[in-house]
């Protein structure tokens, strides 16, 4: 009886040992496949291969169209208009007489002085002959000569006053709307009409001071105006040599051909200015750029492994940003799944060409 019990105990111990050995090996083999983290599956991501491409660095601004030359026509003297040679909206040439103010009193005074001058010059000729014969003193002749010089000065003065009664076109241009009629009495503060020279036109605009060193005379601008679908081209020809303290901007002036008179002074202009052009810009989608404490970074795929790269950025477009440092042409930049990534994580990259704006 006792011997049977001993046999049963030995059999039970053997079976228990076999069970322990079998299940411990099975658990160990299972743990090697999933519990230790030694074998990881690659994360599926999409990426792009960066390559040099054309890029324009553009600035936008707003401005105002100005006439090339503009003036208000006013009389330098007060008086009645006796001649009005203004046709509203017409073209006039420089020097054309537009308005004549009554100058009858000045003309009469001029005639009187010119008669005195002529008489004194005739008298001087006779006295000069007497002077050679010692018939008069030198002082008498010099006194008459001084009178002649005074007469000539009076003639110049009166002619200058008469010139002020005439309003002439200061340059080639187009006459605006007149505010007076022939026979009207005008004073020097009365604007009779305006004259504009609108070919070419000027475009005045401003840019932030940080761009002032990059703006050069001779640079080109493009702009549009309300009510006209055409894009116009202009050339920068003048830059204000100071920064406006109130706005921290620099004022710039460009010139544009306006031979068809499609641009009118005072119009609002939307301006685009190209600061720089390159054919080797490395552009990546904005979603690929990760802001970090010390700057910005992207993930690149190298030999199936994700690696982070610190980058410097430049020009931005609607959907892309230029990388100025940190990438090389041919690098594969990961653009999706980046929130799951960290350095040295295996990745399976599907190359995708993203449309650029």
C-alpha positions in Angstrom: 0.0 0.0 0.0 2.7 2.4 1.0 4.7 1.4 -2.1 1.8 2.3 -4.4 1.5 5.7 -2.8 5.2 6.4 -3.3 4.8 5.5 -7.0 1.9 7.9 -7.4 3.9 10.7 -5.8 6.9 10.1 -8.1 4.6 10.1 -11.2 3.0 13.3 -10.1 6.3 15.0 -9.6 7.5 13.9 -13.0 4.4 15.2 -14.8 4.7 18.5 -12.9 8.3 18.9 -14.0 7.4 18.2 -17.6 4.6 20.7 -17.6 6.9 23.4 -16.1 9.6 22.8 -18.7 7.1 22.9 -21.6 5.2 26.0 -20.7 8.3 28.0 -19.7 9.8 27.5 -23.1 6.6 28.5 -24.9 6.3 31.7 -22.8 9.9 32.5 -23.4 9.5 32.2 -27.2 6.3 34.3 -27.1 8.1 37.1 -25.1 10.9 37.2 -27.5 8.5 38.1 -30.3 6.4 40.8 -28.6 7.4 41.7 -25.1 11.0 43.0 -25.4 10.6 45.7 -28.1 13.6 44.4 -30.0 11.7 44.0 -33.3 9.5 47.0 -34.4 7.3 47.4 -37.5 8.1 50.5 -39.7 5.7 53.5 -39.6 4.1 54.2 -42.9 4.6 57.9 -43.9 4.7 60.0 -47.0 7.6 62.2 -48.1 9.0 64.3 -50.8 12.4 64.5 -52.4 13.6 68.2 -52.2 15.2 69.7 -55.2 16.1 73.2 -56.3 13.3 75.2 -58.0 12.5 78.7 -59.1 11.3 81.1 -56.4 10.5 84.8 -56.3 10.6 86.7 -53.0 7.7 89.1 -53.3 6.4 91.9 -51.2 2.9 93.5 -51.5 2.0 97.0 -50.7 -0.6 99.7 -51.6 0.0 103.0 -53.2 -1.4 105.9 -55.1 -1.1 106.9 -58.7 0.2 110.5 -59.2 0.5 112.7 -62.2 4.0 113.1 -63.6 3.5 116.9 -63.3 0.5 118.7 -61.8 -0.2 122.4 -61.1 -3.0 124.7 -60.0 -3.4 127.7 -62.4 -3.6 130.9 -60.4 -3.1 134.5 -61.3 -0.1 136.3 -59.7 -2.0 139.6 -59.7 -5.6 140.6 -59.1 -7.7 141.8 -62.0 -10.4 141.1 -64.6 -10.0 138.3 -67.1 -10.1 139.7 -70.6 -9.1 136.5 -72.4 -9.8 132.9 -71.4 -8.2 130.3 -73.6 -9.1 127.2 -71.6 -10.9 124.3 -73.2 -11.7 121.8 -70.4 -10.2 118.4 -70.9 -8.0 119.5 -73.8 -4.3 119.0 -74.3 -2.1 122.0 -74.3 1.6 122.6 -75.0 4.0 124.2 -72.7 3.9 128.0 -73.0 0.4 128.2 -74.4 -1.4 131.4 -73.2 -4.4 130.3 -71.2 -5.6 133.4 -69.3 -5.0 137.1 -69.7 -5.7 139.6 -67.0 -6.4 143.3 -67.8 -3.1 145.1 -68.0 -4.1 148.4 -69.7 -2.6 150.6 -66.9 0.7 148.7 -67.1 0.8 148.9 -70.9 0.3 152.7 -70.6 3.0 153.1 -68.1 5.3 151.0 -70.3 4.6 153.2 -73.3 5.4 156.3 -71.3 8.7 154.9 -70.0 9.8 153.6 -73.4 9.1 157.1 -74.9 11.3 158.7 -72.2 14.0 156.1 -72.8 14.0 156.8 -76.5 14.1 160.5 -76.0 17.0 160.2 -73.5 19.0 157.9 -75.8 18.6 160.4 -78.7 19.7 163.2 -76.3 22.7 161.1 -75.2 23.9 160.7 -78.8 23.9 164.5 -79.2 25.7 165.1 -75.9 28.2 162.5 -76.7 29.2 164.5 -79.8 29.5 167.7 -77.7 31.5 165.8 -75.1 34.1 165.0 -77.7 34.3 168.7 -78.6 34.4 169.7 -74.9 31.1 171.4 -75.3 29.7 169.9 -72.1 31.2 168.5 -68.9 31.6 164.9 -68.4 29.3 165.1 -65.3 26.4 166.3 -67.5 26.8 163.3 -69.8 27.0 160.8 -66.9 23.9 162.2 -65.4 22.0 161.7 -68.6 23.4 158.2 -68.8 22.1 157.4 -65.3 18.7 158.5 -66.4 18.8 156.1 -69.3 19.8 153.2 -67.1 16.9 154.1 -64.8 14.5 154.1 -67.8 15.7 150.7 -68.8 15.2 149.3 -65.3 11.6 150.7 -65.3 10.9 149.0 -68.6 12.1 145.7 -67.3 10.0 146.1 -64.2 6.8 146.9 -66.1 7.4 144.1 -68.6 7.7 141.7 -65.6 4.5 143.1 -64.1 2.7 142.6 -67.5 4.1 139.0 -67.7 2.3 138.3 -64.4 -1.0 139.1 -66.0 -0.6 136.2 -68.3 -1.1 132.6 -67.3 0.7 130.1 -69.6 0.8 126.3 -69.5 3.9 125.4 -67.4 4.3 122.1 -69.2 2.6 119.8 -71.8 -0.6 118.5 -70.2 -4.3 118.2 -70.0 -6.5 121.0 -68.6 -9.0 120.2 -66.0 -12.3 121.9 -65.1 -12.2 125.7 -65.0 -13.8 127.6 -62.2 -14.1 131.1 -63.8 -15.4 132.7 -66.9 -14.2 135.5 -69.1 -14.9 138.8 -67.4 -14.5 137.4 -63.9 -12.4 139.2 -61.4 -9.8 137.0 -59.8 -7.2 137.3 -57.1 -4.1 135.3 -56.4 -5.8 132.8 -54.1 -8.4 131.8 -56.7 -7.8 128.5 -58.5 -8.7 129.0 -62.1 -8.2 125.4 -63.3 -5.7 122.6 -62.9 -3.3 121.0 -65.4 -2.0 117.4 -65.3 0.7 115.6 -67.2 -0.4 112.0 -67.0 2.1 110.3 -69.4 4.0 108.9 -67.7 2.5 108.5 -64.2 4.1 108.1 -60.9 3.3 105.4 -58.3 4.0 106.3 -54.6 4.1 103.5 -52.0 6.0 102.5 -48.9 7.6 99.4 -47.5 8.8 98.4 -44.0 12.2 99.7 -43.1 13.8 96.3 -42.8 13.6 96.1 -46.6 15.1 99.5 -47.2 18.6 98.2 -48.0 17.2 95.7 -50.6 15.3 98.3 -52.6 17.3 99.8 -55.5 16.6 102.3 -58.2 15.9 100.6 -61.5 13.9 97.7 -59.8 10.6 96.7 -61.3 7.2 96.7 -59.8 3.8 95.4 -61.0 0.5 96.8 -59.9 -3.2 96.8 -60.6 -5.9 99.4 -60.1 -9.7 99.1 -59.4 -11.8 98.7 -62.5 -9.0 97.5 -64.7 -8.0 93.8 -65.1 -4.6 94.7 -66.7 -1.4 94.3 -64.7 0.8 97.3 -65.2 4.6 97.4 -65.0 6.6 100.3 -63.5 10.3 101.1 -62.7 11.5 102.4 -59.4 13.4 105.7 -59.9 13.5 107.4 -56.5 13.7 106.3 -52.9 13.3 108.7 -49.9 16.6 108.9 -48.2 15.1 108.6 -44.7 12.8 106.4 -42.7 9.4 107.8 -41.6 9.6 107.8 -37.8 5.8 107.5 -37.3 5.4 104.4 -39.5 8.9 103.0 -39.7 8.6 102.8 -43.5 10.5 104.1 -46.5 8.7 105.9 -49.2 9.4 104.8 -52.8 8.4 106.2 -56.2 8.1 104.4 -59.5 7.2 105.5 -63.0 4.9 103.8 -65.5 4.1 104.5 -69.1 0.5 105.8 -69.6 0.4 106.5 -73.3 -3.2 105.2 -73.5 -4.3 107.4 -70.5 -5.8 104.3 -68.8 -4.3 105.3 -65.4 -5.7 108.4 -63.6 -3.9 110.3 -60.9 -5.4 109.6 -57.4 -6.2 105.9 -58.2 -5.5 103.3 -55.6 -2.9 100.8 -56.6 -2.2 97.2 -55.3 1.5 96.7 -55.7 3.8 93.7 -56.0 7.6 94.0 -55.8 10.0 91.2 -56.5 13.0 91.5 -54.0 14.9 88.4 -55.1 14.9 85.5 -57.6 16.5 82.1 -57.3 16.4 78.9 -59.3 17.8 76.7 -56.5 15.3 77.2 -53.6 14.6 74.2 -51.5 10.8 74.2 -50.7 9.0 72.0 -48.2 5.3 71.9 -47.2 4.6 73.9 -44.1 3.1 70.9 -42.3 6.6 69.3 -42.5 8.2 72.0 -40.4 8.0 71.5 -36.6 8.6 74.4 -34.2 10.9 73.5 -31.4 12.4 75.4 -28.5 15.6 76.3 -30.3 14.1 76.9 -33.8 12.5 74.6 -36.4 13.1 71.1 -37.5 12.0 68.5 -40.1 12.2 64.7 -40.2 14.1 63.1 -43.1 14.3 59.5 -44.0 17.7 58.0 -44.3 18.2 54.3 -45.0 14.7 53.6 -43.7 15.2 55.5 -40.4 13.7 58.8 -39.4 16.2 61.5 -38.4 15.5 65.1 -37.3 17.2 68.0 -38.9 17.3 71.6 -37.5 16.6 74.1 -40.3 16.6 77.8 -41.1 13.7 79.1 -43.2 13.2 82.0 -45.6 10.4 82.9 -47.9 6.9 81.5 -47.3 4.2 80.9 -49.8 0.6 79.8 -49.1 1.5 76.2 -48.6 5.3 76.0 -48.7 8.4 77.4 -46.9 11.9 77.8 -48.2 14.6 76.0 -46.3 17.8 78.1 -46.4 20.0 75.8 -44.2 19.7 72.2 -42.9 18.7 70.4 -46.1 20.5 69.3 -49.3 19.0 68.6 -52.7 17.9 64.9 -52.8 17.0 64.7 -49.1 13.7 62.9 -48.4 11.6 65.0 -46.1 8.7 63.3 -44.3 5.5 65.3 -44.6 2.8 63.1 -43.0 2.8 61.0 -39.8 5.4 63.3 -38.2 3.6 63.4 -34.8 4.5 59.7 -34.4 8.1 60.1 -35.2 11.3 60.4 -33.2 14.9 59.9 -34.0 15.9 56.4 -35.2 12.3 55.2 -35.7 12.0 52.9 -38.7 9.8 54.3 -41.5 8.3 53.1 -44.7 8.2 56.2 -47.0 5.9 56.6 -49.9 7.2 59.4 -52.2 4.5 61.9 -53.0 4.8 65.0 -55.3 2.8 67.8 -53.7 1.4 70.6 -55.9 3.2 73.9 -55.0 1.5 77.3 -54.8 
